[in-house]
Amino acid sequence: MVEKRLAQLGDVSFERIEIAPFQVEKFGTIFGLIPNEMGEEDDEDDLSISLMPGDYMAFSEPWDSGDYDT
């Protein structure tokens, strides 16, 4: 099914994308990719990024792995 849908798009290429943390407040709700400290101390090396609202998906180092936590 994936191959069929991609064929419908025509000529496509898969490239790397880059993102950065951000947040926007609308209607009293914060949306964005928001940094969270994971460690007990203030250690910038121990960081994850959560997709908000909902905190249902989080990313952590190594940032280029493509892995995420749900």
N, C-alpha and C positions, 0 to 999 in steps of 0.2 A: 504494500500500500504506500509506503514512504517513497519508493522509487517511482510509482505511478504519479503521485502528487508532485514530486520534483520535476518529472518530465513535463507536467502541465505548465510549469513556470518558464520553461525554455532554458536558455543558456544561463547557468548560475555558477558562481564560484564561492568556495568556502574560505573565508579569511578570518584572521584574528580580530577580535574586538577589544577595545580598552574602555574601562569604566573608572569612575572616581566616586568616592563617597559624596552624597548630597542628601538634603532633606528639604521638603516643602510642606508647609502646613496649609491645608484647605479644609474648610467646614469643620474645624476643630480636630482634625486627624492629621498626624504626621505621616508622610509618604517618603520613601527614599531608601537608599543604601546607607545604613547608619552604623558607624563604628561602635563596637562594644568591647570593653576590656574583659578578658577571660580570667586573668590572674588575680590573686589577692592584692598584689602590690601594683603601683603605677608602673607598668613595664610596657613600653610601646612595642616590644618584640612579641608580646602575647596579646594579639588582637584578632578579632573576627568582625565581619561585616554582616549585618542582618538586613534582609529585605523586609521593609515595613509598609503598611501595617500588617500585623499578624505574626511577625517573627516566626514564619514557617520555613524559611530558607536562610542558611548562614554560610558564609564563605570564610576560609582562613588560609594561612600560608601552607604550602607554597601557592601563591596567587595564580600562577599559570598552569596549575594541575587540572583545572576543569572540575575538581571535586567540590561538593557542597554537602551540607548537613541539613536534614529535615527534621 
